[in-house]
Structures are given as C-alpha cells and as structure tokens.
C-alpha cells in the first residue's frame, strides 16, 4: 500500500481535499468582503484571476503536449 507521510494514501488525499475546501470557503468569504468594501479592487482581482487561469491553462497544455 502507498504511504504519504506515514499515512495511507487515501487519508492523505482526504486531508488535502479538506484543506482545499476550507481554502475555497475562506476565499469566497474574502471575495464577498471585497465586493462590499471596494468594488473597484474586486474588478481588478477578477481580472487578475482570469489572467492566472489563462496562464495555468497554457502551462498545463504545454506539459501535456510535451512542449517546452
């Protein structure tokens, strides 16, 4: 059986998933605060997120096609 940090792999994956969900909840809460306190900054934030998603997509495609 695979081990990750001395624990069975499924338990490690569950912990990673839990952390991802917790992070998403925190990010959602921070976004709501930003929307209400500074809509201009929120629009900049959304633009940054879109740019990062495009960069990520390009990087994943490059890795999957074996380029670079």
Buried (B, 14 or more C-beta within 10 A) or exposed (E): EEEEEEEEEEEBEEEEEEEEEEEEEEEEEEBEEBBEEEEEEBEEBEEEEEEEEEEEEEEEEEEEEEEE
